[in-house]
Amino acid sequence: MILPYHVFLPDARASHGPPALDVISLIPGLDVREGHAKCCGLAGTYGYKAEKYAIAMQVGQEAFDFIQAQGPEARVAVSDSEICRWQLQHGTGKPTRHPIEVLAAAYGLYDLEARRLIEA
């Protein structure tokens, strides 16, 4: 499964880098692809303002294009940031997930597509 990963801007600038990328990259069967877009475009609540919507979508276009370019095998996109996930899902039409959801799915504890725990 191809998994596009959007790096949250503060993580990209921090010395520690994207915290979950190294962990989910170890999951067998995943082809994790790191995007290098500067921003998803939302910038907190900036993109929710009606007068800023078009700008937010333009800024996020690089991230949207990266995710779409991964093709149909990339059924979901991943980001550590909740607000980035909202914007990426809006801009691409693909569902988005937090890296911990991907990790839980790898352990067979979580249905990534249905977004629910798997009963034991």
Residue pairs with C-beta under 8 A, 6 or more apart in sequence:
1 29
1 30
1 31
1 73
1 74
1 75
2 31
2 33
2 70
2 71
2 73
2 74
3 24
3 30
3 31
3 32
3 33
3 74
3 76
3 77
3 78
3 102
4 33
4 35
4 66
4 67
4 70
4 74
4 77
4 78
5 18
5 20
5 21
5 24
5 32
5 33
5 34
5 35
5 77
5 78
5 79
5 99
6 35
6 37
6 40
6 63
6 66
6 67
6 77
6 78
6 79
6 81
6 84
6 88
7 17
7 18
7 21
7 34
7 35
7 36
7 79
7 80
8 18
8 79
8 80
8 81
8 84
9 38
9 39
11 17
11 18
11 19
11 80
12 18
18 34
18 80
19 80
20 78
20 80
20 99
20 100
20 103
21 32
21 34
21 99
23 99
23 103
24 30
24 32
24 78
24 99
24 102
24 103
24 106
25 32
27 102
27 103
27 106
30 102
30 106
32 78
33 70
33 74
35 63
35 66
35 67
36 66
37 60
37 62
37 63
37 66
38 59
38 62
39 59
39 60
39 63
40 59
40 60
40 63
40 79
40 81
40 83
40 84
40 87
40 88
40 91
41 47
41 55
41 56
41 57
41 58
41 59
41 60
41 61
41 63
41 87
41 91
42 48
42 56
42 60
42 83
42 84
42 86
42 87
43 56
43 59
44 83
46 52
46 56
47 53
47 55
47 56
47 57
47 60
47 87
56 87
57 91
60 87
60 88
60 91
61 91
63 84
63 87
63 88
63 91
64 88
64 91
64 92
67 74
67 77
67 88
67 92
67 94
68 92
68 94
74 94
75 94
75 95
75 113
76 94
76 95
76 96
76 97
76 112
76 113
77 85
77 88
77 89
77 92
77 94
77 95
77 96
77 97
78 96
78 97
78 98
78 99
78 102
79 85
79 88
79 96
79 98
80 98
80 99
82 98
84 96
85 96
85 97
85 98
86 96
88 94
88 96
89 95
89 96
95 113
95 115
97 112
97 115
101 110
101 112
101 115
102 112
104 110
104 117
105 111
105 112
108 118
109 117
109 118
110 116
110 117
110 118
111 117
111 118
